[in-house]
Amino acid sequence: MHAHQIMARRVITVGPETSVVEAADSMLRHHISGLPVVNTAGKLIGIISEGDFIRRAEIGTQRERSRWLRFLVGPGQVASDFAHERGRKVKEIMTLDPVAITEDTSLQEIVRIIERHNVKRLPVVRRDQLVGIVTRSNLLQAVADLARHVSDPTAADDHIRSSIHAAVEQADWAPSQFNVIVRDGIVHLSGLITDERCRQATIVAAENVPGVRQVHDELCCYPPPEEDFGGGDIVSLQQQPSTTDDAPL
């Protein structure tokens, strides 16, 4: 299997001139921990993640170095830290030249890159243009392992996957970070929904695509639905079981 067969095509992005506050709000609103940064031409130029918000002057967590340490690291690094901790725009705190992959990158190579660079997400580019994103999860490792023992998805599977994406992604109820994996006509749906009615609509859309034999629902609802324990209203804080080790990225 390759990146184009598992990547999420509907990617939330920001521009370099976007304010840091807007970027943080977008990450919270979509329940993701990182955002690719693209210019007006759609070219990938950077990435911003939750780690970029750890050292911030607003919350008093900026670095405090002694005079001796400032001398050791040099004025350039001190200046860079200052800009990162107080920058008001995405371009001032983003990571430049992020690690990226192409649509033809194999799953085995994707896993190696994620482990080598210790990243949670890999933008997928086609001639510098952002076309998708692959995020780290238990599913990724499981699919990579499975790919070593069974044949790759067929052209028919790829067509089914593209058709499901086309049927769902433009809908108002489309799941956030929506993704589809198809093997031998068997469909696995993943992503984040905020209303259980969106789950049913997504499943129905997939079932209506010609060639689909079976649909596995792996969509995750956030926030989790309330559970009735017979003694007042109690909101469960535990998410439903899913195939990921964290919320979609």
C-alpha positions as CSV (number, residue, x, y, z in Angstrom):
1,M,0.0,0.0,0.0
2,H,1.0,3.6,-0.6
3,A,0.3,7.0,0.9
4,H,-2.5,7.9,-1.6
5,Q,-4.4,4.8,-0.5
6,I,-4.7,5.8,3.2
7,M,-4.1,9.6,3.3
8,A,-6.7,12.1,4.4
9,R,-7.5,14.4,1.5
10,R,-9.5,17.0,3.3
11,V,-6.7,18.8,5.1
12,I,-7.2,21.8,7.4
13,T,-4.5,24.3,6.6
14,V,-3.5,27.9,7.5
15,G,-1.6,30.6,5.7
16,P,1.7,32.2,6.9
17,E,-0.1,35.5,7.7
18,T,-2.8,33.7,9.8
19,S,-2.6,34.9,13.4
20,V,-1.3,32.5,16.1
21,V,-4.7,32.9,17.9
22,E,-6.6,31.9,14.8
23,A,-4.4,28.9,14.3
24,A,-4.8,27.7,17.9
25,D,-8.6,28.2,17.6
26,S,-8.7,26.1,14.4
27,M,-6.7,23.3,16.1
28,L,-9.1,23.2,19.0
29,R,-12.2,23.5,16.8
30,H,-11.2,20.6,14.6
31,H,-9.6,18.5,17.4
32,I,-6.2,18.2,15.7
33,S,-2.7,18.8,16.9
34,G,-1.0,20.2,13.8
35,L,-1.7,22.3,10.8
36,P,0.2,22.4,7.5
37,V,1.0,25.9,6.4
38,V,0.5,26.7,2.7
39,N,1.0,29.9,0.6
40,T,-1.7,31.4,-1.7
41,A,-0.5,29.0,-4.5
42,G,-1.1,25.9,-2.3
43,K,2.5,25.2,-1.8
44,L,3.6,23.6,1.4
45,I,5.9,26.0,3.2
46,G,5.8,24.9,6.9
47,I,3.9,23.2,9.7
48,I,2.6,24.4,13.1
49,S,1.9,22.0,15.9
50,E,0.9,21.9,19.5
51,G,4.6,21.9,20.5
52,D,4.9,25.4,19.1
53,F,2.6,26.7,21.8
54,I,4.5,25.3,24.8
55,R,7.0,28.1,25.0
56,R,4.8,31.2,24.9
57,A,5.0,34.6,26.6
58,E,1.2,34.7,27.1
59,I,1.3,31.9,29.6
60,G,4.7,32.8,31.1
61,T,6.5,29.7,29.8
62,Q,9.1,31.5,27.7
63,R,12.7,30.4,28.2
64,E,14.7,32.1,30.9
65,R,18.4,31.7,30.4
66,S,21.2,33.0,32.6
67,R,23.7,35.5,31.1
68,W,26.2,32.6,30.8
69,L,23.8,30.4,28.9
70,R,22.8,33.2,26.6
71,F,26.5,33.6,25.8
72,L,26.8,29.9,25.1
73,V,23.8,29.6,22.7
74,G,24.6,32.9,21.0
75,P,22.5,35.9,20.1
76,G,21.0,34.2,17.0
77,Q,19.4,31.4,19.0
78,V,18.2,33.9,21.7
79,A,16.7,36.1,19.0
80,S,15.0,33.1,17.4
81,D,13.5,32.0,20.8
82,F,12.2,35.6,21.4
83,A,10.5,35.6,18.0
84,H,9.0,32.2,18.5
85,E,7.7,32.9,22.0
86,R,6.1,36.3,21.1
87,G,5.3,35.9,17.4
88,R,1.8,37.0,16.4
89,K,1.7,35.3,13.0
90,V,2.0,31.7,12.0
91,K,5.1,32.4,9.8
92,E,6.9,33.6,12.9
93,I,6.6,30.3,14.8
94,M,6.1,27.6,12.2
95,T,8.6,24.9,11.4
96,L,10.1,25.6,8.0
97,D,10.7,22.8,5.4
98,P,8.7,20.1,7.2
99,V,9.3,16.5,6.4
100,A,6.9,15.5,3.7
101,I,6.1,12.4,1.5
102,T,4.7,11.8,-1.9
103,E,1.5,9.9,-2.9
104,D,3.6,6.9,-3.9
105,T,5.5,6.6,-0.6
106,S,5.0,3.1,0.7
107,L,3.5,2.5,4.2
108,Q,6.7,0.8,5.4
109,E,8.7,3.9,4.5
110,I,6.0,6.2,6.1
111,V,6.4,4.3,9.4
112,R,10.2,4.6,9.2
113,I,10.0,8.3,8.6
114,I,7.6,8.9,11.4
115,E,9.8,6.9,13.8
116,R,13.0,8.5,12.6
117,H,11.8,12.1,12.8
118,N,9.4,11.5,15.8
119,V,6.5,13.3,14.1
120,K,2.8,12.8,14.3
121,R,1.9,13.7,10.8
122,L,3.3,13.7,7.3
123,P,2.0,16.1,4.7
124,V,1.6,14.5,1.3
125,V,2.8,16.7,-1.7
126,R,2.6,16.5,-5.4
127,R,5.3,18.8,-6.9
128,D,5.2,20.9,-3.7
129,Q,1.4,21.2,-3.7
130,L,-0.3,19.8,-0.6
131,V,-2.7,17.0,-1.6
132,G,-3.2,15.1,1.7
133,I,-1.9,14.2,5.1
134,V,-1.0,10.9,6.8
135,T,-1.2,10.8,10.6
136,R,0.4,8.5,13.1
137,S,-2.0,6.0,14.6
138,N,-2.4,2.3,15.6
139,L,-4.2,1.9,12.3
140,L,-1.2,3.0,10.4
141,Q,1.0,0.4,12.0
142,A,-1.6,-2.3,11.6
143,V,-2.2,-1.5,7.9
144,A,1.6,-1.4,7.3
145,D,1.9,-4.9,8.9
146,L,-1.0,-6.2,6.9
147,A,0.4,-4.9,3.7
148,R,3.4,-7.2,4.0
149,H,1.2,-10.3,3.8
150,V,-1.6,-9.6,1.4
151,S,-1.9,-8.0,-2.0
152,D,-2.2,-4.3,-2.5
153,P,-5.6,-2.7,-3.1
154,T,-6.8,-3.1,-6.7
155,A,-7.6,-0.3,-9.2
156,A,-11.2,-1.0,-8.4
157,D,-10.5,-0.4,-4.7
158,D,-8.8,2.9,-5.5
159,H,-11.9,3.9,-7.5
160,I,-14.2,3.1,-4.7
161,R,-12.1,5.1,-2.3
162,S,-12.1,8.1,-4.6
163,S,-15.9,7.8,-5.1
164,I,-16.6,7.7,-1.3
165,H,-14.4,10.8,-0.8
166,A,-16.2,12.6,-3.5
167,A,-19.6,11.7,-2.0
168,V,-18.8,12.7,1.5
169,E,-16.2,15.5,1.6
170,Q,-18.3,18.3,0.2
171,A,-21.3,17.6,2.5
172,D,-22.0,19.9,5.4
173,W,-22.0,16.8,7.7
174,A,-18.6,15.4,6.5
175,P,-16.5,14.1,9.3
176,S,-13.4,16.0,10.3
177,Q,-10.1,14.3,9.2
178,F,-12.2,11.9,7.2
179,N,-10.4,8.9,5.7
180,V,-11.2,5.8,3.8
181,I,-9.3,2.5,3.4
182,V,-10.6,-0.1,0.9
183,R,-9.5,-3.7,0.5
184,D,-11.3,-6.0,-1.9
185,G,-14.4,-3.9,-1.7
186,I,-14.4,-3.8,2.1
187,V,-14.5,-0.2,3.3
188,H,-13.1,1.2,6.6
189,L,-14.3,4.6,7.5
190,S,-12.5,6.8,10.0
191,G,-12.7,10.4,11.2
192,L,-14.3,12.6,13.8
193,I,-18.0,13.4,14.1
194,T,-19.9,15.7,16.5
195,D,-23.3,14.2,15.9
196,E,-24.4,10.6,15.6
197,R,-26.6,11.4,12.6
198,C,-23.4,12.3,10.7
199,R,-22.3,8.7,11.3
200,Q,-25.3,7.2,9.6
201,A,-25.1,9.6,6.7
202,T,-21.5,8.8,6.1
203,I,-22.2,5.0,6.2
204,V,-25.1,5.4,3.8
205,A,-23.0,7.4,1.3
206,A,-20.3,4.7,1.3
207,E,-22.9,1.9,0.9
208,N,-24.3,3.6,-2.2
209,V,-21.0,3.5,-4.0
210,P,-20.9,0.7,-6.6
211,G,-18.5,-2.1,-5.7
212,V,-18.8,-1.7,-2.0
213,R,-19.2,-5.1,-0.3
214,Q,-19.1,-4.1,3.3
215,V,-18.6,-1.0,5.4
216,H,-16.8,-0.9,8.7
217,D,-17.6,2.1,10.9
218,E,-14.6,3.3,12.8
219,L,-15.8,6.9,13.1
220,C,-15.2,8.5,16.5
221,C,-17.7,10.8,18.1
222,Y,-16.5,13.9,20.0
223,P,-17.6,14.9,22.5
224,P,-18.7,11.4,23.6
225,P,-22.4,11.0,24.0
226,E,-24.0,11.3,27.5
227,E,-24.6,8.0,29.3
228,D,-27.5,7.3,31.5
229,F,-26.4,5.8,34.8
230,G,-29.9,6.1,36.4
231,G,-28.9,8.8,38.8
232,G,-29.0,12.2,37.1
233,D,-27.1,13.5,34.1
234,I,-23.5,12.2,34.0
235,V,-21.3,13.0,31.0
236,S,-18.8,10.3,30.2
237,L,-15.4,11.6,29.5
238,Q,-14.1,8.4,28.0
239,Q,-14.2,8.2,24.2
240,Q,-15.6,5.2,22.5
241,P,-12.9,2.6,21.5
242,S,-11.2,3.4,18.3
243,T,-8.3,2.3,16.2
244,T,-6.2,5.3,17.0
245,D,-3.8,6.0,19.9
246,D,-5.1,9.5,20.1
247,A,-7.6,11.8,18.5
248,P,-7.1,12.4,14.8
249,L,-4.2,14.7,13.9
